[in-house]
């Protein structure tokens, strides 16, 4: 699950870099608003972050079941 999250974030970052180069290379400007590709890239990044967050929470819950704090000083 973590590999999927990191993969989506990397794909999103590569997409953003591609958009930057595409915008620089373009000579004419569009007045039609934000292209669908920008929304797709942002969605992929957000999805990757959410997957990583869910994986971290799941791993922490698994670890908390096996923790033993009997020798901890108070």
C-alpha positions as CSV (number, residue, x, y, z in Angstrom):
1,X,0.0,0.0,0.0
2,X,2.9,2.3,0.8
3,X,4.4,1.6,-2.6
4,X,1.2,2.6,-4.3
5,X,1.0,5.8,-2.4
6,X,4.6,6.8,-3.2
7,X,4.1,5.8,-6.8
8,X,1.0,8.0,-7.1
9,X,2.9,10.9,-5.5
10,X,5.8,10.5,-7.9
11,X,3.5,10.3,-10.9
12,X,1.8,13.5,-9.7
13,X,5.1,15.3,-9.3
14,X,6.2,14.2,-12.7
15,X,2.9,15.5,-14.1
16,X,3.4,18.9,-12.4
17,X,6.9,19.2,-13.9
18,X,5.5,18.2,-17.3
19,X,2.9,20.9,-16.9
20,X,5.5,23.5,-16.1
21,X,7.6,22.6,-19.2
22,X,4.4,22.5,-21.3
23,X,3.4,25.9,-20.1
24,X,6.8,27.4,-20.8
25,X,6.9,25.9,-24.3
26,X,3.5,27.1,-25.3
27,X,3.3,30.3,-27.1
28,X,-0.4,31.2,-27.0
29,X,-2.4,31.5,-23.8
30,X,-5.8,29.9,-23.1
31,X,-8.5,31.8,-21.4
32,X,-10.7,28.7,-20.9
33,X,-9.7,28.1,-17.2
34,X,-7.8,25.2,-15.7
35,X,-7.2,22.3,-18.1
36,X,-8.5,18.8,-17.0
37,X,-4.9,17.5,-16.9
38,X,-4.1,19.9,-14.0
39,X,-7.1,18.5,-12.0
40,X,-6.0,15.0,-12.8
41,X,-2.5,15.6,-11.6
42,X,-3.7,17.2,-8.4
43,X,-6.1,14.4,-7.8
44,X,-3.3,11.8,-8.2
45,X,-1.1,13.7,-5.7
46,X,-4.0,13.9,-3.1
47,X,-4.9,10.3,-3.6
48,X,-1.2,9.3,-3.0
49,X,-1.0,11.3,0.2
50,X,-4.3,9.8,1.5
51,X,-3.1,6.3,0.8
52,X,0.2,6.9,2.6
53,X,-1.8,8.4,5.6
54,X,-4.1,5.4,5.7
55,X,-1.1,3.0,5.6
56,X,0.6,4.9,8.4
57,X,-2.5,4.8,10.6
58,X,-3.0,1.1,9.9
59,X,0.6,0.3,10.8
60,X,0.4,2.3,14.0
61,X,-2.8,0.5,15.0
62,X,-1.1,-2.9,14.4
63,X,1.9,-1.8,16.5
64,X,-0.2,-0.5,19.3
65,X,-1.7,-4.0,19.8
66,X,1.7,-5.5,20.5
67,X,3.2,-2.8,22.7
68,X,3.9,-3.6,26.3
69,X,4.6,-0.7,28.7
70,X,5.0,-2.6,32.0
71,X,8.5,-1.3,32.7
72,X,8.0,2.4,31.9
73,X,8.8,4.8,34.7
74,X,6.1,7.2,35.8
